[in-house]
């Protein structure tokens, strides 16, 4: 009986840890993607600015 209770608690704990880890990964990926988009946008602005000066 106690072993089943411990197993259930461990299973629940592992589920919570897994969910928390997955959520953290998703937030990190989202933040990195946003940073890359901003970087590429700035690079594009530099290129457009250089093209305008060259005309």
N, C-alpha and C positions, 0 to 999 in steps of 0.2 A: 504494500500500500504506500509506504513512504517513498520507495523507489519510483513508483509511478508519479507521485506528486513532484518529486525532484526532477524527473524526466520532463514533466509538463512545464515546470517553471523554467528549466534550462531551454526547452524548445521555445517558449514564449520569449525569453531573454534573447536568444539567438535571432528570433524573428524581428524583435525591436532593433537590435544592433544592425541587422542586415538592412532594414528599412531606413534607419538613420544614415548609414553609410551610403546607400543608393541616393538618398536625397542630397547629401553633401556632394556626391559626385555630379549630380545633375546641376546643382547650383554652380559648381566650379566650372563645368563645361560651358554653361551659359555665360558666365562672367568672362571666360577666355574668349569665347566666340564674339562677344560684344567688343572686347578689346581689339580683336583682330579686325573686325569690321571698321572700327574707328581708325585703326592704323592704315588700312587699305584706302579708306576715304581720304585721309590726309595725304597719302602718296598720290592719289588721283588729283587732289587739289594742287600739289606741287607740279605735277606733269602739265595740268591745264594752265597753270600760271606761267610756266616756262614756254608753252606753246603760244600763249597770248603775247608774250614779250618778243617772241621771234617773228611775229607777223608784221 
